[in-house]
Amino acid sequence: MNMCSKCYKDLVLNQEQTKLAASSIQSIVNGSSSSNSENDSNAAALTAKAHAAAATSETIVAPPQTTTAAAPPASEASQEAKGPTRCGTCRKRVGLTGFNCRCGTTFCAIHRYSDKHECPFDYRTAAQEAIAKANPVVKAEKIDKI
């Protein structure tokens, strides 16, 4: 066929689209009351048209999807309403250089450590749970005495 991988992929995609379109048009036009011989002849005609279109390497362009650009996504709206990112202790603007703590607050470079901002997060319990999860207790089965 002398096609590059991109052209071949486009050809296969076009063939699949035409088959899908043919089957959907066939089911709409014929419905459930028509005979199988009519379905076969229509399918053969549509398949021939699909092969002819693919042979001439015409591309089928899908219609653009309509979206409403007026309403921004919820994440962007909440980000704009929140305002600039500030340190939880000194209220200094940190922007992208802020440090997120495990307690869920953003801090500047000075207050990023847990002892500098009186962090309510319990690091000891979290570490104990992580160790317990990583090292499960192994108990051997008891051996019956003879």
C-alpha positions in Angstrom: 0.0 0.0 0.0 3.0 2.3 0.4 1.7 4.3 3.3 3.4 5.6 6.4 2.2 4.6 9.8 0.2 7.8 10.2 -1.5 7.5 6.9 -2.3 3.9 7.5 -3.8 4.7 10.9 -5.9 7.4 9.3 -7.1 4.9 6.6 -8.1 2.3 9.2 -9.9 5.0 11.3 -11.8 6.2 8.2 -12.8 2.6 7.4 -14.1 2.1 10.9 -16.0 5.3 10.9 -17.6 4.5 7.6 -18.6 1.0 8.8 -20.1 2.5 11.9 -21.9 5.2 9.9 -23.2 2.6 7.5 -24.5 0.3 10.2 -26.2 3.2 12.0 -27.8 4.5 8.8 -28.8 1.0 7.8 -30.5 0.5 11.2 -32.3 3.8 11.0 -33.4 3.5 7.4 -34.4 -0.2 7.5 -35.6 -0.5 11.0 -36.6 -3.9 12.4 -39.3 -4.7 9.8 -37.2 -4.9 6.6 -35.9 -8.2 5.2 -32.3 -9.4 5.4 -31.7 -9.3 1.6 -32.3 -5.6 1.5 -29.9 -5.2 4.5 -27.2 -7.2 2.7 -27.5 -5.2 -0.5 -27.5 -1.8 1.3 -24.5 -2.9 3.4 -22.6 -4.0 0.3 -23.3 -0.6 -1.4 -22.2 1.4 1.6 -19.1 -0.8 2.0 -18.2 -0.2 -1.6 -18.6 3.6 -1.1 -16.4 3.4 2.0 -13.7 1.5 0.1 -13.8 4.1 -2.7 -13.5 6.9 -0.3 -10.6 5.2 1.5 -8.8 4.5 -1.8 -8.9 8.2 -2.7 -7.5 8.9 0.8 -10.2 11.5 1.6 -10.3 12.4 5.2 -13.6 12.6 7.0 -13.6 15.5 9.4 -15.9 15.1 12.4 -18.0 18.2 13.2 -16.6 20.2 16.1 -18.3 19.6 19.5 -20.1 22.6 20.9 -19.1 23.6 24.4 -20.1 26.5 26.5 -17.1 28.6 27.1 -18.9 31.2 29.2 -18.8 29.1 32.4 -15.3 28.3 33.7 -14.7 24.9 35.3 -15.4 24.8 39.1 -11.7 24.4 40.0 -10.7 27.6 38.2 -13.6 29.5 39.8 -12.7 28.4 43.3 -9.0 29.2 42.7 -9.9 32.7 41.6 -12.3 33.3 44.5 -9.6 32.1 47.0 -7.1 34.8 46.2 -3.4 34.7 46.5 -1.7 31.9 48.4 -0.4 33.1 51.8 1.5 31.6 54.7 -0.7 30.2 57.4 1.4 31.9 60.2 2.7 35.2 59.0 0.2 35.7 56.1 3.1 36.5 53.7 2.3 35.9 50.0 4.0 32.7 48.9 2.5 32.1 45.5 4.2 29.0 43.8 7.0 28.9 46.3 4.8 27.9 49.2 5.2 24.6 51.1 2.2 22.4 51.8 2.3 20.8 55.2 0.6 17.6 56.2 -1.8 19.6 58.3 -3.2 21.0 55.0 -1.9 24.6 55.3 0.6 26.4 53.0 3.6 28.1 54.6 6.5 30.3 53.6 10.1 29.1 53.8 10.5 30.3 57.4 7.4 28.5 58.8 7.5 25.4 56.7 8.8 23.1 59.5 6.3 21.7 61.9 8.0 23.2 65.0 7.9 26.7 63.5 4.1 26.8 62.9 2.8 24.7 65.8 1.5 21.9 63.5 -1.4 20.0 64.8 -0.5 16.9 62.7 0.6 13.9 64.8 3.7 12.8 63.1 4.5 10.1 65.7 1.2 8.3 65.2 1.5 8.6 61.4 5.0 7.1 61.5 3.9 4.2 63.8 1.0 3.4 61.5 3.3 3.4 58.4 5.8 1.1 60.1 3.0 -1.2 61.3 1.5 -1.3 57.8 4.9 -2.0 56.2 5.9 -4.7 58.7 2.9 -7.0 59.4 3.1 -9.3 62.4 4.1 -12.8 61.5 3.0 -15.5 63.8 4.0 -19.1 63.2 1.4 -21.9 63.7 1.7 -23.8 66.9 3.3 -27.2 66.6 1.5 -30.1 68.2 3.5 -31.9 70.8 4.1 -35.6 70.4 
